[in-house]
C-alpha cells in the first residue's frame, strides 16, 4: 500500500522492475490521483495498481462520508489491508515546498493555523503533533478520503520515506507516535532525528 508524496513516488519509480517481476499488487492509501501518477505512471503496464478514484480531500465531511460509501472507493480502501505500507512524511517546516500545499489540498493560511495548533507534519494528510498524536479538531481530518491513521496502524509494516533536515521533527513525531515502524532517509536527516531523540 502506498501513500502520496514525492519521496514515495520516487521509491516506486526505482522499484518498478522489482514490483513487476515479483507481481507485487499496489493499492493507494488515499485519494488524490494526480500526486500518485508521477510514480505509478512510470510502472510497467503489467503492474497491478488499485487507485482510490477520488481526491485526497473533499469540500466537507458530509461529502467525504458519501464518497466513502461508494463501492468503487470502499473496495479500494478495504484492499489497503496490505502486507506493507510505504508512506511519505510531510513537514510544516517545509512551508511552500510541502507536497500537500503544492498539490492544492491545503492553503498557506491553513498550514499556518495547523502550525499554531501544534502540528509538526502529516502522514496521508493527517497532521501530527510533536508527540505523534493527531492534532485535535482539524476539519481536514474529516474531509480526507482514504485509510485513517488507526487503519494504517493495523498493517504489520509501515515504512516512512522522507528526507531533508526540515523534516526531522515530523519524522521523529511519526517514530515516537508509532505511526511508522521503518524509515528510509539519508544520513543528514537521520542525524538530525537522532539529535531530537537525545
C-alpha positions as CSV (number, residue, x, y, z in Angstrom):
1,X,0.0,0.0,0.0
2,X,1.4,3.4,-0.9
3,X,0.8,6.9,0.3
4,X,1.4,10.0,-1.8
5,X,4.4,12.3,-1.7
6,X,7.5,12.9,-3.8
7,X,9.8,10.6,-1.9
8,X,7.2,7.8,-2.0
9,X,6.7,8.2,-5.8
10,X,10.5,8.2,-6.3
11,X,10.7,4.9,-4.4
12,X,8.0,3.4,-6.7
13,X,10.0,4.6,-9.8
14,X,13.2,3.0,-8.6
15,X,11.4,-0.3,-7.6
16,X,9.4,-0.5,-10.9
17,X,11.4,-3.6,-12.1
18,X,11.1,-5.4,-8.8
19,X,7.3,-4.6,-8.5
20,X,6.7,-6.0,-12.0
21,X,8.9,-9.1,-11.7
22,X,7.6,-10.1,-8.2
23,X,4.0,-9.4,-9.2
24,X,3.5,-7.0,-6.3
25,X,0.0,-5.7,-6.1
26,X,-0.1,-1.9,-5.3
27,X,-3.0,-0.1,-3.7
28,X,-3.2,3.6,-2.8
29,X,-3.8,4.6,0.8
30,X,-5.6,7.8,0.0
31,X,-7.4,9.7,-2.8
32,X,-5.5,12.2,-4.9
33,X,-5.0,10.6,-8.2
34,X,-2.7,13.4,-9.6
35,X,0.0,13.2,-6.9
36,X,0.2,9.4,-7.4
37,X,0.6,9.5,-11.1
38,X,4.2,10.7,-11.1
39,X,5.3,7.3,-9.6
40,X,2.5,5.0,-10.8
41,X,2.8,6.3,-14.4
42,X,6.4,5.1,-14.5
43,X,5.5,1.5,-13.6
44,X,5.4,-1.4,-16.1
45,X,2.0,-1.8,-17.7
46,X,1.8,-5.3,-16.2
47,X,1.8,-4.0,-12.6
48,X,-1.4,-4.3,-10.7
49,X,-2.5,-1.0,-9.2
50,X,-5.7,-0.1,-7.5
51,X,-6.2,3.7,-7.1
52,X,-8.9,5.3,-4.9
53,X,-10.9,7.1,-7.6
54,X,-11.4,10.3,-5.6
55,X,-9.5,13.4,-4.4
56,X,-7.4,13.3,-1.3
57,X,-9.6,16.0,0.3
58,X,-13.2,17.0,-0.5
59,X,-15.2,20.1,0.3
60,X,-16.9,18.8,3.5
61,X,-17.1,15.9,6.0
62,X,-20.6,15.1,4.6
63,X,-19.2,14.7,1.0
64,X,-16.4,12.6,2.3
65,X,-18.9,10.3,4.1
66,X,-21.0,9.9,1.0
67,X,-17.9,9.1,-1.2
68,X,-16.7,6.6,1.4
69,X,-19.9,4.6,0.9
70,X,-19.4,4.4,-2.9
71,X,-18.4,0.9,-3.8
72,X,-15.5,1.9,-6.1
73,X,-14.0,3.9,-3.2
74,X,-14.8,1.5,-0.4
75,X,-13.4,-1.5,-2.3
76,X,-10.0,0.1,-2.7
77,X,-9.9,1.3,0.9
78,X,-10.7,-2.2,2.1
79,X,-8.0,-3.5,-0.3
80,X,-5.5,-1.5,1.7
81,X,-5.2,-4.3,4.2
82,X,-1.8,-4.9,2.7
83,X,1.4,-6.7,3.8
84,X,3.3,-3.4,3.9
85,X,2.7,0.3,3.5
86,X,5.1,3.0,2.3
87,X,4.1,6.5,3.3
88,X,5.5,9.9,2.9
89,X,6.0,12.2,5.8
90,X,5.3,15.9,5.2
91,X,6.6,18.7,7.4
92,X,5.1,22.0,8.4
93,X,8.7,23.4,8.3
94,X,8.7,22.8,4.5
95,X,6.3,25.7,4.2
96,X,5.6,26.3,0.4
97,X,7.6,23.2,-0.5
98,X,5.2,20.8,1.3
99,X,3.6,18.4,-1.2
100,X,0.2,18.7,0.4
101,X,0.3,22.5,-0.1
102,X,1.8,22.5,-3.6
103,X,-0.9,19.9,-4.6
104,X,-3.6,22.4,-3.5
105,X,-5.0,20.3,-0.7
106,X,-4.4,22.9,1.9
107,X,-3.8,26.7,1.8
108,X,-0.9,28.6,3.3
109,X,-3.4,30.0,5.8
110,X,-4.4,26.5,6.8
111,X,-0.8,25.5,7.1
112,X,-0.1,28.4,9.5
113,X,-3.2,27.6,11.5
114,X,-2.2,23.9,11.8
115,X,1.3,25.0,13.0
116,X,-0.3,27.3,15.6
117,X,-2.3,24.3,16.8
118,X,0.9,22.3,17.3
119,X,1.2,20.4,14.0
120,X,4.8,19.4,13.0
121,X,4.0,17.3,10.0
122,X,1.5,14.9,8.3
123,X,1.0,11.4,7.1
124,X,-1.7,10.9,4.5
125,X,-3.0,14.4,5.2
126,X,-3.4,13.7,9.0
127,X,-1.5,16.3,10.9
128,X,0.6,15.2,13.9
129,X,1.8,17.0,17.0
130,X,5.4,16.6,18.2
131,X,4.4,13.5,20.3
132,X,2.9,11.7,17.2
133,X,-0.7,12.2,18.2
134,X,-3.1,13.8,15.7
135,X,-3.8,17.5,16.1
136,X,-7.4,17.7,17.6
137,X,-10.3,19.4,15.9
138,X,-8.9,19.9,12.4
139,X,-11.7,19.9,9.8
140,X,-9.3,18.4,7.2
141,X,-9.2,15.1,9.1
142,X,-12.9,14.7,8.5
143,X,-12.6,15.7,4.8
144,X,-9.9,13.2,3.8
145,X,-10.7,10.1,1.6
146,X,-8.6,7.1,2.3
147,X,-7.2,5.0,5.1
148,X,-7.2,6.6,8.5
149,X,-4.2,6.6,10.8
150,X,-5.9,4.0,13.0
151,X,-6.5,1.7,10.0
152,X,-2.9,2.3,8.8
153,X,-1.7,1.2,12.3
154,X,-3.2,-2.2,11.7
155,X,-0.7,-3.0,9.0
156,X,2.3,-5.0,10.1
157,X,5.0,-3.0,8.3
158,X,4.7,0.8,7.8
159,X,7.8,2.4,6.2
160,X,8.1,6.2,6.2
161,X,10.1,7.7,3.3
162,X,11.3,11.2,3.9
163,X,14.5,13.3,3.7
164,X,15.7,16.7,4.5
165,X,16.6,18.3,7.8
166,X,13.4,20.3,7.8
167,X,11.6,17.0,8.1
168,X,13.5,15.8,11.2
169,X,10.8,16.9,13.7
170,X,8.0,15.4,11.7
171,X,9.9,12.1,11.2
172,X,10.6,12.0,15.0
173,X,6.9,12.5,15.7
174,X,6.0,9.7,13.4
175,X,8.5,7.4,15.1
176,X,7.6,8.2,18.7
177,X,3.9,8.1,17.9
178,X,4.4,4.6,16.4
179,X,2.9,5.8,13.1
180,X,5.8,4.1,11.3
181,X,8.0,1.2,12.2
182,X,10.6,1.6,9.4
183,X,12.3,4.6,7.9
184,X,14.1,5.3,4.6
185,X,16.0,8.5,4.7
186,X,19.6,9.8,4.2
187,X,22.4,10.4,6.7
188,X,22.0,14.1,7.4
189,X,18.3,13.7,8.2
190,X,18.9,10.6,10.3
191,X,21.5,12.5,12.4
192,X,19.0,15.4,12.9
193,X,16.3,12.9,14.0
194,X,18.8,11.3,16.4
195,X,19.7,14.7,17.9
196,X,16.0,15.2,18.7
197,X,15.9,11.8,20.3
198,X,18.9,12.5,22.7
